[in-house]
Amino acid sequence: MLLQRFLLFLCFLCFIGAPSLAQVREVQGVVRDARTREVLPFVSIAANEGETGTTTNLDGEYRLRHNRPISRLRFSYVGYAPQIIYPDSSQSIHVFLQPSSAQLQEVVVLSSGRNPAHRIIRLANENRDRHRPENLQAYTYRTYNKFVLTASDAREQDLSEVQQLSPQDSAYLKMQKLLDQQHLFLLESVTDYAFLQPNFAKETILATRVSGLQQPSFGVVAAESRDFSVYDDMPVFFGKRYLSPLSTGSTNKYHFVLQEANVVGQDTVFIVSFKPQEGKNFDGLEGLLYINSDAWAVQHVLAQSADKEGRGVKLQQQYEQVGPQQQWFPTELDVEISVPQVTLRGHQPYGHIRTYITNIDLNPSLRRSDFGVISLQQKADAHLQPDKFYQGYRPDSLSLLEQRTYERMDSVGKAQKLDRTIRVMEYLVAKQIPIGPVSLDLNRLFRLGAFEGLRLGIGAHTNASFSERFIIGGYWAYGFRDEEAKYGADAAIVLHQPSELKLKAAFFKDVLEPGGRRFPFQQRSLLGDVRPALLPALDYTTHKSVALSGRLLRYLQAQAMLRQEERRPTLGFSAADAPQPAYNLTEAVIGFRYAYGEKFMQQFNQLMPMATEYPVLWLQYTRGIDGLLDGDFGYNKYDVRAEASFRHRTFGESSFTLSGGLVDGNTPFVTLYNGFGSYNPEFYTYAGEGFETMLPYEFFSDRYAALLFSQNFGKRLLRTSFFKPDIVAVTNMGWGNLKQPLQDIILQESYQTMEKGFFESGLLLNNIISSPFTGIGVGAFYRYGPYAFDEAKDNLKIKMTLTFAF
């Protein structure tokens, strides 16, 4: 009897304990689209009527813990029907949400006539400074980055039943079969990032792995998407500036809709959709903002360009509270890039970049001495890291498709010697082609200009295979219009690599611009530097020099040079004129370049400059020495130049170049200043620098000042369905004076001074015909003021413009 009672009591305990054993306090799983099976990021999950909650990450995964039993879960996502689930004993719950017919709600206006989303946007705008990571004193973190290049079916056809296929269809099926087995390209990297006020930053690639390559000299970093911030008025979104939906006054430009408000504990997450208002002409974004009532911080961002043409870029960011101060900080980034106009055998290629940020430290011990001018560099052994190193930072193991990509592409890479191909591409970017220890200089092969006509040549320098400290090179060229050969040689030794200290000697017999400007460390664009090709007359020059250059400070470069030149001008002389004068010049030159905040990245085995938002300044002093090394002239020459670009949320990008110079002493006209004109009646090309309606040698001065200004409005002023050019307004002005007439020019009336001021303005319509990478447009310039011509038609110049998106 006693035993029976004990058994009944035990059964009673099991019965009343069964519900408690079934109580769930932790759940996890993946949320997907019920139709496409694609994972859904940032799905809102609320437990027990909002007692607690979470959201899915970029992989659609979630994990929710609660200090009470979870009896009810609500899954909601914009554009999908909400789903309620009552957990039982299972802790793993995978959810499939059904897309709803109404993708986005209409604007809900309160009885007061106000849009409730506007209050949330204004509160987020008022608190944005406290959430900007760049406002922190310092921070460090580690990233895992994965870039996948693949393609989707653009034709949506199944040709497996077709017996006779066209070559196009056969290529389509081969591509489809390949994509079923692997991606086109796969790259992984692990990096360390550090930041210190006011603008010190560096990123080191610790590990990099590239499908098909054994020794990759580059690694993927999500700098563009990582630097994108809706807290900025004009964030950069893959090379283009957009007006942020959280910028001041954005409620007058964006259409905001409060889609959902999910209560999670004591906080509320407001989901607000945004897109440009109808009739508003600006570069805008569209997407969703998840704004948390805890300090009105952005918790998630989904954004893409509202302009459906050109390159398609979609970005997703996830923020979490980290550190003792619970600072909102980005932890996951996802970017998808495609070019709709480009197809690959019937498939639409696209790139997918995923970044996970870990090891976040908001109180690191950093000093300014920890940072240099190189903000991105790769460790020498980065390509040697084993797979287990990556596995420690991957959120999940590589998929079967990704594993096959590495296996197959590595085999193909070895067979096709892709490492060698990449090395060649690296030198192509550096305008060099390696042939053993010597590299051919591409910029010496071909040139087209008004004075020389077609110029063909060859040039070479030793590369790192020969020596990393000693560099020797030379070139030879021939101009078919002036029928003259040009040649030169140089040698350099790197004295101190960290400070870029280098000693260089050079000799050449070539052509130079009379009255031109020469500044040290001035980068020339291979495609964008048009003005030199428009010059109708040049000086034949024999040049000898020795120069010492290096970096004195983080942002300050300096060069000291002693040069001797014999200048034989062609300006004002014809081939029948004899004898042609020659001027012997000996000059000691010291020049400086200051670029605050300038950074470089070490990628593809070379140092590449990064764009800076601060002005760049050049200062140079030249002393002409009479009697030294056959020098016949003594003078002092002072030159200054400044370049800057500024962006405005409404008016676009403003760019200016301010330059000036002064020559004092006994000088020939070749050492003075020409007017810096870039108009040649035989060409209709926009030079991009100089006065577009002025002949190159129409003016000469021994002192001058010039301002070249342009305002790029983008597509803000004119945007229709068929005509969407980038509108650029240009205004150039200059003043100059000449104390004494130029006695050494035969035709005195062939030049002027411009002490009264030279003025011109123009309007460019760029990218009238455009592709995702290039564009063709037209520009009109008008000359006015004291030096305008009597006939209005003579003051008007029409030119073609060419732009590049890289």
Secondary structure, DSSP 8 states (H G I E B T S, - for coil): -HHHHHHHHHHHHHHHHHHHHH--SEEEEEEEETTT--B-TT-EEEETTTTEEEE--TTSEEEEE-SS----EEEE-TTB--EEE---S-SB--EEE-B-S--S------TTS--HHHHHHHHHHHTHHHH-GGGSSEEEEEEEEEEEEEEEESS----TT-SS--HHHHHHHHHHHHHHH--SEEEEEEEEEEEETTTEEEEEEEEEEETT-SS-S-----HHHHH--TTSSS-B-SS-B---TTSTTGGGTEEEEEEEEEEETTEEEEEEEEEE-TT--S--EEEEEEEETTTTEEEEEEEEES--SSSEEEEEEEEEEETTTTEEEEEEEEEEEE-TT--BTTEEEEEEEEEEEEEEESS----GGG--SEEEEE-TTGGG--HHHHHTT-SS---HHHHHHHHHHHHHHHHHTHHHHHHHHHHHHTTEEEETTEEEEGGGTEEEETTTEEEEEEEEEE-TTT-SSEEEEEEEEEETTTTEEEEEEEEEEEEETTTTEEEEEEEEEEEE-TT----TT----TTT--HHHH-S--EEEEEEEEEEEEESSSSEEEEEEEEEEEEE--TT--TT--S---EEEEEEEEEEEEETT-EEEEETTEEEEE--SS-EEEEEEEEE-TTSTT----EEEEEEEEEEEEEETTTEEEEEEEEEEEEEES--GGGSEE--B---TT--B--SSSBTTS-TTSBEESEEEEEEEEEEEETSS---SS---EEEEEEEEEEEE-SS--TT-S-GGG-B--TT-EEEEEEEEEEEEE-SSEEEEEEEEEEESTT--SSHHHHEEEEEEEEE--
